[in-house]
């Protein structure tokens, strides 16, 4: 009777709650980690966990890599990569999805939970891959239930040994049963967690935050903070970064401690510079203001559609001083500048536009033909791209022994999709590994003439309508065309006279050789001279002579007027000339 009951049941009660809390925490951590988990499909059979880890480590820290295998040890062609951060996993997915790994294109996507994966999968998919996933990635076991059962058994044994403590045993059992029921209910119906209200800052309302454009891409947050701190103390200076490329977007946000300092920065104007760039400061706008601004722009339709695709002219341009210009030869740079000037002249004509699917490639080797160009483009374009045209332009006046014109060292390539053309341009343009480092391919979107393309389309439509093998064949069009031709022939036959010239007849006729325009002109001039001579020496009749001879009318003599001083002057001058000369006396010795 002097024995005291042990305090184990109380300790057990506390340990169960702690363990349950621990398990819940671990579950939450696992869920967070699994957000950064990628599934890789279509893996080559040479893939191992080591080379797969090296391939994905470029984009961030990799915690775990698993390559799935069958029971006999053969690879399934699927695996999982666990990143530490979701942003790094998203970056890896963006850059590696559809790209080759050990000579095979892999598919990279975020791994889904088992229940979501089963919903999205079709019924006809292979079951082996799913089974392996279940073996390798089992669903989290309800560890809390096992812990409770173990503790429950221990408490029952101890209670049987101790006499007179049935009440404590029942209370323990009730608690454990209640905990089991709670967990089972949690398993059956997992209630979605309550979403926390989003935090909304008052930075914009306070007037302390400014938005900056034209920030240099090489600038860092510290550079920006040091530049903007001249106006006053700051809370932060953050450059906007693209989540996939992790490069600067060229914009930033700066929050000052005082609204007056923010106003000073807005009034700085062109004097505010960072690493050679003039910063363009604006007042930061709230979400509601931005939405209203977008709506008003849509209503007013300020920005018209670029029907000529002029934005594509800038694609592939290399500016002096950039990284892309490093190693470019002076001849290539001069050629690029010349082509840019040519483009600007061409685009002054409003009929000219930039094609979205057609590329022009310069600096091609003179010995290349259309086949080599097609192979080059195919190797540097996306896998499923369709190449409609790959043609090298040739000088037909300068022909070799085989009748093939000399290459002009540029050609055209046409794709079905704009995305394929853009990817090919970015893969080939200024690539030193294609031809040589001194002579690199110059690739740009082609400039086309809208009027010429329309005329070409009309010719194609007419030829399809006239072609009996085509689905669009129309016999009425053929009849109308024949009737028009017959009318033209009849009109030419009806015209009579020597002035018409040579009348043409339908059928095959050979071209007259060695009958140049110069010889024809000489013959014509000689004939004209002969006709003039004949006309000159020909005998004329009296009638013709009388017609040629015309009497000239007598000229009227104007009578002198009294006030005519000129006539007086002339008469006086005549008198002086006609008068006898005055003889002067001379001396005897003269």
C-alpha positions in Angstrom: 0.0 0.0 0.0 3.0 2.3 0.5 4.0 2.2 -3.2 3.4 5.4 -5.2 2.3 5.2 -8.8 5.1 6.2 -11.2 4.9 9.4 -13.2 5.5 7.7 -16.6 2.0 8.2 -17.9 2.3 12.0 -17.5 5.7 12.0 -19.3 4.1 9.8 -22.0 1.3 12.3 -22.5 3.8 15.2 -23.0 6.1 13.2 -25.3 3.2 12.2 -27.7 2.2 15.8 -28.2 5.8 16.9 -28.8 6.4 14.0 -31.2 3.2 14.9 -33.1 4.2 18.5 -33.4 7.7 17.4 -34.6 6.1 15.2 -37.2 3.9 18.0 -38.5 6.9 20.3 -38.7 8.9 17.7 -40.6 6.0 17.3 -43.0 5.8 21.0 -43.7 9.6 21.1 -44.3 9.3 18.2 -46.7 6.5 19.9 -48.6 8.6 23.0 -48.9 11.6 21.1 -50.1 9.5 19.2 -52.7 8.5 22.4 -54.3 12.0 22.6 -55.6 12.0 19.0 -56.9 12.3 18.4 -60.7 11.4 15.3 -62.6 13.6 14.5 -65.6 12.2 12.2 -68.4 13.7 10.7 -71.5 17.1 10.2 -69.8 19.8 8.4 -71.8 20.9 5.0 -70.6 24.4 6.3 -70.0 23.1 8.7 -67.3 24.3 8.4 -63.7 23.5 10.3 -60.6 27.0 11.9 -60.7 26.9 13.3 -64.3 23.2 14.3 -63.8 24.2 16.3 -60.7 27.0 18.0 -62.6 24.6 18.9 -65.4 22.1 20.6 -63.0 24.6 22.1 -60.5 25.3 25.0 -63.0 22.0 26.6 -61.9 22.1 26.2 -58.1 22.8 23.9 -55.2 21.5 20.4 -55.7 20.6 18.4 -52.5 19.7 15.1 -53.9 19.7 13.2 -57.3 17.9 9.9 -58.0 17.9 7.9 -61.2 15.1 5.4 -61.2 15.8 1.7 -62.0 13.8 -1.5 -62.4 14.1 -4.6 -60.2 16.7 -6.1 -62.6 18.9 -2.9 -62.4 18.0 -1.5 -65.8 17.3 2.3 -66.1 13.8 3.4 -66.6 14.7 6.7 -68.3 13.4 8.9 -65.5 14.9 10.6 -62.5 14.5 13.3 -59.8 16.7 16.3 -58.9 16.1 18.1 -55.6 17.3 21.7 -55.4 17.6 23.8 -52.3 15.7 26.8 -53.7 12.6 26.9 -55.9 14.0 29.8 -57.9 17.1 27.7 -58.9 14.8 24.8 -59.9 12.7 27.1 -62.1 15.9 28.5 -63.7 17.1 24.9 -64.5 13.8 23.9 -65.9 13.7 27.1 -68.1 17.2 26.5 -69.6 17.4 22.6 -69.8 13.9 21.6 -70.9 14.1 20.2 -74.4 17.9 20.6 -74.5 20.3 17.6 -75.2 22.0 15.7 -72.4 24.5 13.0 -73.5 23.1 13.1 -77.0 19.5 12.9 -76.1 16.9 15.7 -75.5 15.5 15.5 -72.0 12.2 16.8 -70.6 12.4 18.8 -67.4 9.4 19.7 -65.3 8.3 20.2 -61.6 7.6 16.9 -59.8 3.9 16.5 -58.8 2.4 14.7 -55.8 1.0 11.2 -56.4 -2.7 12.3 -56.3 -2.1 15.1 -58.7 0.0 13.0 -61.0 -2.7 10.3 -61.3 -5.3 12.9 -62.3 -3.1 14.4 -65.1 -1.8 11.0 -66.5 -3.8 9.2 -69.2 -5.0 5.6 -68.7 -2.9 4.3 -71.6 0.5 5.3 -70.1 3.1 2.7 -69.1 2.5 1.3 -65.6 6.1 0.4 -64.9 7.2 4.0 -64.6 4.5 4.7 -62.1 5.3 1.6 -60.1 8.9 2.6 -59.9 8.0 6.1 -58.8 5.9 4.6 -56.0 8.7 2.4 -54.8 11.3 5.1 -55.0 9.1 8.0 -53.8 6.7 6.5 -51.2 4.0 8.6 -49.7 4.8 9.9 -46.2 3.9 7.2 -43.7 1.8 8.3 -40.8 4.5 8.0 -38.2 2.4 9.7 -35.5 -0.1 6.8 -35.4 2.8 4.2 -34.9 4.2 6.3 -32.1 0.9 6.5 -30.4 0.3 2.7 -30.7 3.7 2.0 -29.2 3.2 4.4 -26.3 -0.3 3.0 -25.8 1.0 -0.6 -25.4 3.7 0.5 -23.0 1.1 2.4 -20.9 -1.2 -0.7 -20.8 1.6 -3.0 -19.5 2.6 -0.7 -16.8 -1.1 -0.1 -15.7 -1.6 -3.9 -15.4 1.3 -4.2 -13.0 0.1 -1.3 -10.8 -3.0 -2.1 -8.8 -5.7 0.5 -8.2 -4.7 2.8 -11.1 -7.3 1.8 -13.7 -8.6 5.4 -13.9 -5.2 6.7 -15.1 -5.0 3.9 -17.7 -8.5 4.7 -19.0 -7.6 8.4 -19.2 -4.4 7.6 -21.1 -6.4 5.3 -23.5 -9.0 7.9 -24.1 -6.4 10.5 -24.8 -4.5 8.2 -27.2 -7.7 7.1 -28.8 -8.8 10.7 -29.2 -5.4 11.5 -30.8 -5.8 8.5 -33.2 -9.3 9.6 -34.1 -8.1 13.2 -34.7 -5.3 11.9 -37.0 -7.5 9.5 -38.8 -9.9 12.3 -39.4 -7.0 14.4 -40.6 -6.1 11.6 -43.1 -9.6 11.3 -44.4 -10.4 15.0 -44.7 -7.3 17.2 -45.1 -8.7 20.7 -44.6 -6.9 23.3 -46.7 -4.8 25.6 -44.6 -6.1 29.1 -44.1 -4.4 31.6 -46.4 -2.7 34.5 -44.6 -3.8 38.0 -45.7 -1.2 39.5 -48.1 0.9 42.3 -46.6 0.3 45.6 -48.3 3.0 48.2 -47.9 2.4 51.9 -47.7 5.6 52.8 -49.6 3.8 54.4 -52.6 1.2 56.3 -50.5 4.0 57.8 -48.3 5.7 59.3 -51.4 9.2 58.0 -50.3 9.6 55.5 -53.1 10.8 56.3 -56.6 11.0 54.1 -59.7 14.2 54.4 -61.8 14.7 53.5 -65.5 17.8 53.2 -67.7 19.8 51.6 -64.9 23.1 50.1 -66.3 23.0 46.3 -66.6 26.4 46.0 -64.9 25.3 48.1 -61.8 24.7 46.4 -58.4 22.5 47.3 -55.5 25.5 48.9 -53.7 26.3 51.1 -56.7 22.8 52.3 -56.8 22.6 52.9 -53.1 25.8 54.9 -53.1 24.6 57.0 -56.0 21.2 57.8 -54.5 22.4 58.4 -51.0 23.6 61.9 -52.1 20.0 63.0 -51.7 19.5 61.6 -48.2 19.3 58.4 -46.1 17.7 55.3 -47.7 15.7 52.3 -46.5 16.7 50.2 -49.6 17.9 50.4 -53.2 16.9 47.3 -55.2 17.5 46.5 -58.9 14.8 44.5 -60.6 16.1 41.1 -61.7 14.5 38.6 -64.1 13.6 35.4 -62.3 14.7 33.1 -65.1 17.9 34.7 -66.4 18.8 36.4 -63.1 20.0 39.4 -65.1 19.1 43.0 -64.5 16.0 44.4 -66.2 17.5 47.9 -66.3 15.0 49.3 -63.7 15.1 49.7 -59.9 13.2 50.9 -56.8 14.6 53.2 -54.2 12.9 54.1 -50.9 14.1 57.2 -48.9 13.6 57.8 -45.2 12.2 61.2 -46.0 9.7 62.2 -48.7 11.6 65.5 -49.2 14.7 63.5 -50.3 12.7 61.5 -52.8 11.4 64.8 -54.3 15.0 66.0 -54.7 15.9 62.9 -56.6 12.9 63.3 -58.9 13.9 66.9 -59.6 17.6 66.0 -60.4 17.0 65.6 -64.1 19.8 64.7 -66.5 22.5 65.5 -63.9 21.9 62.2 -62.1 24.1 59.5 -63.7 25.3 56.1 -62.8 28.2 54.4 -64.6 27.8 56.7 -67.6 24.0 56.3 -67.9 21.5 59.1 -67.2 19.0 57.8 -64.7 15.3 58.4 -65.5 13.4 58.8 -62.1 9.7 58.6 -61.7 7.2 58.5 -58.8 6.4 54.8 -57.9 2.8 53.9 -58.8 0.5 51.6 -56.9 -1.2 48.6 -58.3 -4.6 50.3 -58.8 -2.9 53.3 -60.6 -1.1 50.9 -62.9 -4.3 49.0 -63.7 -6.1 52.3 -64.5 -3.1 53.4 -66.7 -3.2 50.1 -68.7 -7.0 50.4 -69.2 -6.7 54.0 -70.4 -4.0 53.0 -72.9 -6.2 50.2 -74.2 -9.1 52.5 -74.6 -7.1 55.3 -76.3 -5.1 52.8 -78.4 -2.0 55.0 -78.2 0.4 52.3 -79.4 -0.5 51.3 -82.9 0.4 47.8 -84.2 3.8 47.5 -85.8 2.6 46.0 -89.2 6.1 46.4 -90.7 7.8 44.5 -87.8 10.4 47.3 -87.5 11.5 46.0 -84.0 13.1 43.0 -85.7 15.7 45.3 -87.4 17.6 45.6 -84.1 17.8 41.8 -83.7 21.4 40.7 -84.1 22.9 44.2 -84.3 26.4 44.3 -82.7 27.4 47.6 -81.2 31.0 48.7 -80.7 32.2 48.4 -77.1 29.8 45.5 -76.2 31.0 42.0 -75.3 29.6 40.7 -78.6 32.0 43.0 -80.5 35.1 41.4 -78.9 37.1 39.6 -81.6 35.1 40.8 -84.5 37.4 41.8 -87.4 37.4 45.3 -88.9 36.1 44.0 -92.3 33.1 42.3 -90.6 32.3 45.4 -88.6 32.5 47.6 -91.7 30.2 45.2 -93.6 27.7 45.2 -90.7 27.6 49.0 -90.7 27.1 49.0 -94.5 24.2 46.6 -94.2 22.6 48.7 -91.4 22.8 51.8 -93.7 21.3 49.8 -96.5 18.4 48.6 -94.3 17.5 52.2 -93.3 17.4 53.3 -96.9 15.2 50.3 -97.9 12.8 50.9 -95.0 12.1 54.5 -96.1 9.8 52.9 -98.7 6.5 52.2 -96.9 5.9 49.1 -99.0 9.0 47.5 -97.5 8.7 45.5 -94.2 10.8 43.1 -92.1 9.9 39.4 -92.6 9.2 37.4 -89.4 10.1 34.0 -91.0 12.8 34.8 -93.5 16.5 35.2 -92.7 19.4 36.6 -94.8 22.9 35.1 -94.1 26.0 37.0 -95.3 29.7 36.0 -95.3 29.0 32.5 -96.8 32.0 30.8 -98.4 32.0 31.2 -102.2 32.3 27.4 -102.7 29.1 26.6 -100.8 25.9 25.5 -102.5 22.2 25.2 -101.4 22.7 21.8 -99.8 25.5 23.0 -97.5 23.5 26.0 -96.4 20.5 23.8 -95.7 22.6 21.4 -93.5 24.1 24.4 -91.6 20.7 25.9 -90.8 19.2 22.5 -89.9 22.1 21.8 -87.4 21.6 25.2 -85.7 17.8 25.3 -85.6 15.2 23.7 -83.2 14.5 20.1 -83.6 10.9 20.3 -85.0 11.5 23.3 -87.2 10.5 23.2 -90.9 12.8 24.9 -93.4 10.9 25.9 -96.5 13.8 27.5 -98.4 17.6 27.6 -98.3 19.0 29.3 -101.3 22.3 31.0 -102.1 22.1 34.0 -104.4 24.2 33.8 -107.6 25.4 36.2 -110.3 23.9 34.8 -113.6 26.1 37.1 -115.7 29.3 35.6 -114.4 28.8 31.9 -115.2 31.3 29.0 -114.8 31.9 26.1 -117.2 29.0 24.1 -115.8 26.6 27.1 -116.3 26.3 27.9 -112.6 26.6 31.5 -111.6 29.2 32.7 -109.2 28.1 32.9 -105.5 27.3 36.4 -104.1 28.3 35.0 -100.7 24.8 35.5 -99.1 21.6 33.5 -99.1 18.1 33.4 -97.8 16.5 30.9 -95.4 12.7 30.7 -94.8 11.0 28.9 -91.9 7.4 28.1 -91.1 7.5 29.7 -87.6 8.9 32.9 -86.3 10.2 31.3 -83.2 12.4 28.9 -85.2 13.8 31.7 -87.3 14.6 33.7 -84.1 16.3 30.8 -82.5 18.4 30.1 -85.6 19.5 33.7 -85.9 20.7 33.7 -82.2 22.6 30.5 -82.7 24.4 31.5 -86.0 24.9 35.3 -85.8 28.5 36.3 -85.0 29.3 32.7 -84.1 33.2 32.3 -84.3 32.9 28.5 -84.5 31.0 28.3 -87.8 33.4 29.6 -90.4 36.3 31.4 -88.7 36.9 34.0 -86.0 37.9 36.6 -88.6 34.9 35.9 -90.9 31.8 35.2 -88.9 28.2 34.8 -90.3 26.1 37.9 -90.4 22.5 36.9 -89.9 19.4 39.2 -89.9 15.7 39.2 -90.7 15.1 39.8 -94.4 13.5 43.0 -95.7 10.7 42.2 -98.2 8.5 44.2 -100.6 4.8 43.9 -99.9 3.8 44.7 -103.5 6.1 42.0 -104.9 4.8 39.4 -102.5 1.2 40.3 -103.4 2.0 39.9 -107.1 3.7 36.6 -106.4 0.6 35.4 -104.4 -1.7 36.4 -107.2 0.4 34.4 -109.7 0.4 31.4 -107.5 -3.4 31.6 -107.1 -3.9 31.8 -110.8 -1.5 28.9 -111.5 -3.4 26.8 -109.0 -6.7 27.7 -110.6 -5.4 26.7 -114.0 -3.6 23.5 -112.9 -5.9 20.4 -113.4 -3.9 18.4 -110.7 -4.6 21.0 -108.0 -7.6 20.9 -105.7 -8.4 24.5 -106.5 -8.6 23.9 -110.3 -11.4 25.9 -112.0 -12.1 25.2 -115.7 -14.0 28.5 -116.0 -10.8 30.4 -115.4 -9.0 28.4 -118.1 -11.8 29.2 -120.6 -11.8 32.9 -119.8 -8.0 33.0 -120.2 -8.2 31.3 -123.6 -10.9 33.7 -124.8 -8.8 36.7 -123.8 -5.8 35.4 -125.8 -8.0 34.8 -128.8 -9.3 38.4 -128.7 -5.8 39.7 -128.6 -4.8 37.7 -131.7 -7.9 38.9 -133.5 -7.2 42.5 -132.7 -3.6 42.2 -134.1 -4.8 40.5 -137.3 -7.4 43.2 -137.9 -4.9 46.0 -138.0 -3.5 46.6 -141.5 -0.9 49.0 -143.0 2.8 49.2 -143.6 3.4 51.3 -140.4 2.5 48.4 -138.1 5.7 46.5 -138.4 6.3 42.8 -138.1 3.2 40.8 -137.1 3.8 38.1 -134.6 2.4 34.6 -134.9 1.9 32.1 -132.0 4.2 29.2 -131.8 7.9 28.5 -131.4 10.2 31.0 -133.1 13.9 31.4 -132.9 15.4 34.7 -131.8 17.4 36.5 -134.5 21.1 36.3 -133.8 23.7 39.0 -134.5 21.0 41.7 -135.1 21.9 44.3 -132.5 20.2 47.6 -132.1 23.3 49.5 -133.1 23.4 47.9 -136.5 19.7 48.5 -137.0 20.2 52.2 -136.2 23.1 52.5 -138.6 21.0 51.0 -141.4 18.2 53.3 -140.6 20.4 56.4 -140.7 21.9 55.4 -144.1 18.5 54.9 -145.6 17.4 58.3 -144.4 20.5 59.9 -146.1 19.8 58.2 -149.3 16.2 59.4 -149.3 17.4 63.0 -148.7 19.8 62.8 -151.7 17.1 61.4 -153.9 14.7 64.2 -152.9 17.4 66.8 -153.5 18.4 65.8 -157.1 14.9 64.9 -158.2 13.5 67.0 -161.2 10.6 69.2 -160.2 7.7 70.3 -162.3 6.7 74.0 -162.9 3.9 73.7 -160.5 6.2 72.5 -157.7 8.7 75.2 -158.4 6.0 77.9 -158.3 4.9 76.5 -155.0 8.4 76.6 -153.6 9.1 80.2 -155.0 7.5 83.0 -152.9 7.9 86.7 -153.6 9.1 88.8 -150.7 7.0 91.9 -150.0 8.6 95.4 -150.4 9.8 97.0 -147.2 8.1 100.2 -146.3 10.4 103.3 -146.0 9.6 105.4 -143.0 9.4 109.1 -143.6 11.6 111.4 -141.7 10.1 113.3 -138.9 10.9 116.9 -138.0 12.0 116.0 -134.5 14.4 113.3 -135.7 17.8 114.4 -134.4 19.5 111.2 -135.4 18.9 111.9 -139.1 20.3 115.4 -138.8 23.4 114.0 -137.1 23.9 111.5 -139.9 23.5 114.2 -142.6 26.0 116.5 -140.9 28.5 113.7 -140.6 28.1 113.0 -144.4 28.7 116.6 -145.3 31.9 116.7 -143.3 33.2 113.5 -144.9 32.3 114.7 -148.5 33.7 118.2 -148.0 37.0 119.2 -149.5 40.0 118.8 -147.1 41.6 122.0 -145.8 45.2 122.3 -147.0 47.6 123.8 -144.4 50.6 125.8 -145.4 53.9 124.2 -145.1 57.5 125.4 -145.0 59.9 125.1 -147.9 61.9 122.3 -146.4 59.0 120.0 -145.7 
